[in-house]
């Protein structure tokens, strides 16, 4: 703990080992893409369900 490199140096070394980003790819991390799509779909379905619910209440 006391003899380790500063975090800035460790991050710089880790980034230097990574391959360069490919053009046109926005999500290099697979789980991040899955989570993003899941949240978008969840919000859209929630809005549609809410609209249908409010329309059903308004009819009675």
Secondary structure, 3 states (H helix, E strand, C coil): CCCCCCHHHHHHHHHHHCCCCCCCCCCCCHHHHHHHHHHHHHHHHHHHHHHHHHHHHHHC
